[in-house]
Amino acid sequence: MATSPWLKDWLTDQPQARFFGEIAKKRSTFTPGQSSYWGSQYGNIYNRYLGQLGQTAMQGQVPSQTFGNFMSQFPWQQQWSNLPKWQRGYNERAFSPSMRWLMY
């Protein structure tokens, strides 16, 4: 994590940099399919974060969670496991293609 106050402020002001930095840090634990999927999910994850801030505000509390804290608590593997197989890149038909009947 950034130690300089300037870098902390910069990461707070640049949520995309924070997100893609987190993805790059986790690449060693992700499969290629996971890296590709999560690399395209910035908008969805940031919207979840904003939704969580909105829920906190609607409960009458001051939202205090930063995007960095949200990212560090995000359940990457659980979310990946909950995706349907086709979205994770599994194609079962590749291993059992449909049978074709040839008539002579």
DRENGU-622923 format. One record per residue (C-alpha): x, y, z; residue in three letters. Coordinates in steps of 0.2 Angstrom, whole numbers, plus 5000, padded with zeros to 4 digits. Example, Ala and Ser with C-alpha at 12.3 -4.5 7.8 and 13.67 -1.06 7.14 Angstrom:
BEGIN
506249785039ALA/506849955036SER/
//
This chain:
BEGIN
500050005000MET/500650184997ALA/501550265011THR/501650445006SER/500150555009PRO/500150614991TRP/500050434984LEU/498650394996LYS/497650544990ASP/498150514972TRP/497450334973LEU/495850394982THR/495650524967ASP/496050394954GLN/494950234957PRO/495350164940GLN/497250164945ALA/496850084962ARG/495749944953PHE/496949904939PHE/498449904952GLY/497449774962GLU/497149674947ILE/498949674943ALA/499449624961LYS/498249474960LYS/498749414943ARG/499849284951SER/498349204960THR/497149224945PHE/496949104931THR/497149184913PRO/495249174912GLY/495049264929GLN/496249394924SER/495349434908SER/493649434916TYR/494149544931TRP/495149664920GLY/493449714911SER/492449734927GLN/493049904933TYR/491349984930GLY/490349844938ASN/491449844954ILE/491450034955TYR/489550034954ASN/489449904968ARG/490550024978TYR/489450174975LEU/487950074979GLY/488650024995GLN/489050204999LEU/487250254994GLY/486550115006GLN/487550185020THR/486950365016ALA/485150305015MET/485250235033GLN/485750405039GLY/487550365042GLN/489050465034VAL/489850345021PRO/491650325026SER/492250175016GLN/493550215003THR/493750114987PHE/495350044993GLY/494549965008ASN/493149904997PHE/494349824985MET/495349744999SER/493749665006GLN/493049614989PHE/492749424988PRO/493649394971TRP/493649204972GLN/491849184978GLN/491149304965GLN/492149204951TRP/491449034958SER/489649104957ASN/489749154939LEU/488949034926PRO/490148914917LYS/489949004901TRP/490449164908GLN/492049084916ARG/492549024899GLY/492048844901TYR/491348764885ASN/490848584889GLU/490348554870ARG/492148574865ALA/492548404874PHE/490948314868SER/490448384851PRO/488748344844SER/488648184834MET/488448204815ARG/487648064805TRP/488248044788LEU/487147954776MET/487847874761TYR/
//
